Amino acid sequence: MGHLSIYCPSNFTLLKNGILHPCTRKSSTTELPTLDKLIKIYNENLTVIDSNEWNDSLIEQARSIASSIREYSNYNEMWKIIFIMASVQDGEGSETGQVAVEVLETIQEIHRLLPHRTFVVALRTSGNGIWRDASHTHQACRDQLSVYKGHQRYNHESVWEQVEKIVGHNFQKHNFTVEILPLLKDPALGNLPDETDLSPLGYDCAHFSERGLSLLHLAIWNSILTRSRERYFSFNLDFCLI
């Protein structure tokens, strides 16, 4: 769930003709490596449940997903992994509605609805480096991202630190565990010989492109399988090749 779980289609021919499809493509629709495909290597019977209302709050998306899961008669016996991938578009862009607060409230709601055999992975999106780089590189990106200045302003490191402490104290149980990954704590776009590489971003400069989303999913997958003390603390696209 969250705006980093969907992407912009990158068909150059359509873009050239002014045809812009909504940036709401689900990760499962791309042929590039994504989390659902990586997990299916180990479990061919994996069921993928997406949120269909991307403009809803994270909490509403969590309720929708939980409702779909609870339709299975044996859902309490099944292990579930839920990814919270918020971006500059999530949250309300206010002191009390910043994305870190909404992520915590979403985790609490998931725990209320699915307290058994649930593993939650949340991205710590306390860094705006990718979108800052895009704004500095191209005027079009600067114009499109200007509407999210409030979200970037109310995205404090100290609040994320507090959220991590609360999660570590309350949600590290045998049947319900939350892992907050620091990949977007200090992210950055990569560099081409003469300019910043904008290819990981979609045409709206806020969502990832198909390639960018796949790179993020690969980074999440590698981070999940890496010990906490050995993990990378930034999603730096200078070191990503695909």
C-alpha positions in Angstrom: 0.0 0.0 0.0 1.1 3.6 -0.5 2.1 5.6 -3.5 5.4 3.8 -3.9 3.6 0.5 -4.6 2.4 1.8 -8.0 4.2 3.1 -11.0 3.9 5.2 -14.2 3.9 3.3 -17.5 6.9 4.3 -19.6 5.8 4.0 -23.2 7.9 6.7 -25.0 5.8 6.6 -28.1 2.6 7.3 -26.2 4.3 10.0 -24.1 5.6 11.7 -27.3 2.0 11.8 -28.6 0.8 13.4 -25.4 -1.0 10.2 -24.2 -0.5 10.0 -20.4 -1.8 6.9 -18.6 -2.5 7.3 -14.9 0.4 6.5 -12.6 -1.6 3.7 -10.9 -0.2 0.6 -12.5 0.2 -2.2 -9.9 3.7 -3.7 -9.4 2.4 -7.1 -10.4 1.7 -5.9 -14.0 5.3 -5.3 -14.9 7.5 -8.0 -16.3 10.5 -6.7 -14.3 11.4 -8.2 -10.9 9.1 -7.1 -8.1 8.4 -8.4 -4.6 5.5 -10.6 -5.6 7.6 -12.4 -8.2 10.5 -12.8 -5.8 8.4 -14.2 -3.0 6.7 -16.6 -5.5 10.1 -18.2 -6.0 9.6 -19.7 -2.5 5.8 -20.0 -2.6 4.1 -20.6 -5.9 0.7 -20.4 -4.2 1.2 -16.8 -3.1 -2.0 -14.7 -3.2 -1.4 -11.0 -3.9 -3.9 -8.5 -2.6 -3.6 -4.9 -3.8 -5.4 -1.8 -2.6 -7.6 -0.4 -5.4 -8.1 3.1 -3.9 -4.7 4.7 -4.1 -6.0 8.1 -3.1 -7.4 6.8 0.2 -5.4 7.2 3.4 -3.0 4.5 4.3 -5.3 3.4 7.1 -8.2 3.0 4.7 -6.0 1.0 2.4 -5.0 -1.2 5.3 -8.7 -1.8 6.2 -9.5 -2.7 2.6 -6.6 -5.1 2.4 -7.5 -6.6 5.8 -11.1 -7.0 4.7 -10.0 -9.0 1.6 -7.7 -11.2 3.7 -10.4 -11.9 6.3 -12.6 -13.4 3.6 -10.4 -16.5 3.7 -11.8 -18.9 6.3 -8.3 -19.8 7.5 -6.8 -16.4 7.4 -5.6 -16.6 11.1 -3.6 -19.7 10.2 -1.9 -18.1 7.1 1.2 -16.1 7.3 0.7 -12.6 5.8 3.3 -10.1 4.7 2.1 -6.5 4.2 4.2 -3.8 2.7 3.7 -0.1 3.6 5.5 2.0 0.9 4.5 5.6 1.5 5.8 8.6 -0.4 5.6 12.4 -0.5 2.0 12.0 -1.7 0.9 10.1 1.4 -0.1 11.8 4.7 -1.8 15.2 5.0 1.2 17.5 4.8 0.6 18.8 8.3 2.2 18.6 11.7 -0.3 16.0 13.0 -0.9 14.4 9.6 2.7 13.8 8.4 3.5 10.5 6.8 5.4 9.0 9.8 2.3 9.4 12.0 0.0 7.9 9.4 2.4 4.9 9.0 2.3 4.3 12.8 -1.5 4.6 12.9 -1.7 2.2 9.9 0.5 -0.4 11.7 -1.7 -0.1 14.8 -4.8 -0.7 12.6 -3.3 -3.7 10.9 -2.4 -5.1 14.4 -6.0 -4.6 15.5 -7.4 -6.4 12.4 -4.8 -9.0 11.7 -3.0 -9.7 15.0 -1.9 -13.3 14.2 0.8 -14.4 11.8 1.4 -11.0 10.2 4.7 -9.5 9.1 4.6 -5.8 8.2 7.4 -4.1 6.3 7.4 -0.3 6.2 9.7 2.0 4.4 11.1 4.9 6.4 10.5 7.7 3.9 12.2 10.4 6.0 14.4 11.5 3.2 13.3 13.5 0.1 16.6 13.1 -1.8 15.2 11.5 -4.9 12.5 14.2 -5.3 14.9 17.0 -4.3 17.3 15.8 -7.0 14.5 15.7 -9.6 13.4 19.2 -8.7 16.9 20.6 -9.0 17.4 18.8 -12.3 14.4 19.8 -14.3 11.9 22.7 -14.2 9.0 20.4 -15.1 9.7 18.2 -12.1 10.1 21.3 -9.9 6.7 22.5 -10.9 4.9 19.2 -10.5 6.5 18.5 -7.1 5.8 21.9 -5.7 2.3 20.8 -4.6 4.0 18.5 -2.1 6.1 21.0 -0.4 3.9 20.7 2.7 4.5 17.0 2.8 8.2 17.5 2.6 8.2 20.2 5.2 6.3 18.0 7.7 8.5 14.9 7.5 10.7 15.2 10.5 13.5 12.8 11.3 12.7 13.1 15.0 9.1 11.9 14.4 10.4 8.9 12.4 12.9 8.1 15.3 10.0 8.1 17.7 7.9 5.9 15.5 10.7 3.4 15.3 11.0 3.3 19.1 7.3 2.8 19.5 7.3 0.0 16.9 10.3 -1.7 18.5 8.7 -1.6 21.9 5.1 -2.7 20.9 5.3 -4.7 17.7 8.1 -7.2 17.9 6.0 -10.2 18.9 6.1 -13.9 17.9 2.9 -13.7 15.7 3.0 -10.0 14.7 6.3 -8.3 13.7 7.0 -5.0 12.1 10.3 -4.1 10.3 11.0 -0.5 9.3 13.6 -0.4 6.5 15.8 2.8 6.3 16.2 2.6 2.5 14.5 6.0 2.0 16.2 7.7 4.9 18.7 9.4 2.6 17.9 8.3 -1.0 19.4 9.8 -4.1 19.1 9.6 -7.9 22.0 8.3 -10.0 24.2 10.3 -12.3 24.7 10.1 -16.0 27.9 11.6 -17.6 26.3 15.0 -18.1 23.2 15.0 -16.0 21.1 13.4 -13.3 19.4 10.1 -14.3 15.6 10.7 -14.1 14.7 7.3 -15.7 13.7 5.8 -12.3 10.9 8.3 -12.0 7.7 8.5 -13.9 6.5 11.4 -16.0 4.8 13.0 -12.9 8.2 13.0 -11.1 6.5 11.7 -7.9 5.9 8.1 -8.7 8.5 5.7 -9.9 8.7 4.4 -13.4 8.6 0.7 -14.1 12.4 0.5 -13.8 12.5 2.6 -10.7 9.8 0.5 -8.9 11.7 -2.7 -9.8 14.9 -1.3 -8.4 13.2 -0.3 -5.2 11.6 -3.8 -4.8 15.0 -5.4 -5.3 16.5 -3.2 -2.7 13.6 -4.1 -0.2 14.1 -7.8 -0.9 17.8 -7.6 -0.3 17.3 -5.6 2.8 14.8 -8.1 4.2 17.3 -10.9 3.7 20.1 -8.9 5.3 20.9 -8.6 9.0 19.9 -5.3 10.4 23.5 -4.2 11.2 24.7 -5.0 7.7 21.9 -3.2 5.8 22.4 -0.3 3.5 20.8 2.9 4.9 20.0 4.6 1.6 18.5 3.7 -1.7 21.2 5.2 -3.9 20.5 4.7 -7.6 24.1 5.3 -8.5 24.7 1.7 -7.4 21.6 0.1 -9.1 21.8 -1.5 -12.5 19.0 -3.3 -14.3 
